[in-house]
Amino acid sequence: MYRIVLDVMGGDYAPDAILKGAKLALSAFADLSLILTGPKDVLKNFPTSDRVEFVYTEEWIRMDEAPGEALKKKKGATIFKGLSILKEGKAQAFVSAGNSGAVVAGSIFILGRLTKVRRPAIATMLPTLKDPMVLIDAGANVDSKAYDLYQFGLMASLFLETIWGRKSPKVALLSIGEETGKGNQLVKETHNLFKTSHLNYYGNIEGKAIFKGDVDIVVCDGFIGNICLKLSEGLAETILEMLKNEVKKSYLYLFGMYLSKGALQAFKKKTDWREYGGAPLLGVKGNVIIAHGKSDPYAIKNAIRQALHFSKINLSEKLEKAILENALEEEKIGD
C-alpha cells in the first residue's frame, strides 16, 4: 500500500473538488492509501476506512498569498503539514492544487534540495504531434541564471531517461529564433552551456515548433514557462469552443461533427491538461506533485495517479542517484 498526502484546501475549487477527487482515486487504485490534511469540519463527512487518515489543521494558504509570508506566519497550513508528513517518511508523495509558490518554497525549506541541485523546477508534460514532451521550468522560478536553465535541462533529461526509459532525449532551449545568437543574454549564455555539455542538445527552438514533437524537452525560465503553459491550455480550450460555435451555424456542420465525434474526443483527451493531473517538482528530496489550481475531481484523481506512479518507482531517489552519477561523469570528463 502506498501512502499519498493530499492537501484538501488547495485549489480554486477546494475543498469539494479535492475531496471528490480523493474518493475517485480511492475507488480507482486499490493499492492507494490517503492522508488528508485540512480542517476538522471539512473532513468530518469524508468516508472513513483503513485506507484513509486525517491530519487536522485549521490553517491553509490562499492562492494570492505571498509564499514567504505564509512560511513565516502559517507553519501549520495544510501544505506545510503535508510536506512535513512526507519529510517524516510517513508517506511516499505529496499532492496539492494550492498556491504553487508556497508548495515550492515549503518543499525547499522542509524537504530540502537533492544533492547538487541549485533550484528545483516544475516539469510539465505537454502533448505533441508525436510523443508527449517536457516543458521545464513551468513556474517554480521567476528569475533564473544560465546554469539553472542548464540544470533544468539535465534534470528533465535524467527524468525521461530514468523514469520513462526514453534514451538520449533531445533538449531544446526556448528562444525567439532557431539561429545561434538569437535571444537575450540569458538564452545566449545557456545555449553555450548546453552546446558544450554531454546532453543531446538540439539547439534553440521557437514557440511555434514546440508541439511538433521534434524534441523531448523544452527549457526556459519559470516566468516564460508558465506563460507558455497557460497559453497552450487556453488555446486548446478556445479552439474547441470556436469549433462548437461554428458547427451550430449549420445542420450539415452538425452532421459532420457527429461523424467525426470519435476524432474530436481523442483530440480533446490529448489536449486536456486534466489528463496529466499534475507536474512533479524535480530537485527536492521527496515526490511532490503540483496540480493545476483549477483542478476538478477528475484532475485531482489523475494527480494522485501520478503521485502513486512516482512513489512506486521512487522518483526522487532515482533522480538524485542519476544526478550524482552525472556529476561524477562530468568531473571525469573535466579531468
ABEGO torsion letter per residue (X at the ends): XBBBBBBAABEAAOAAAAAAAAAAAAAABAABBBBBBEBAAAAAABBBBAABBBBBBABBBBAABBAAAAAAABAABAAAAAAAAAAAGABABBBBABBAAAAAAAAAAAAEBBBGBABBBBBBBBBBABBBBBBOBAGABABBBAAAAAAAAAAAAAAAAAAAGBBGBBBBBBBABABBGBEBAAAAAAAAAAAABABBBAEBBBAAAAAAGABABBBBBAAAAAAAAAAAAAAAAAAAAAAAAAAAABAAAAAAAAAAAAAAAAAAAAABAAAAGBBBBBGBBEBBBBBBAABBAAAAAAAAAAAAAAAAAGAAAAAAAAAAAAAAAAAAAAX
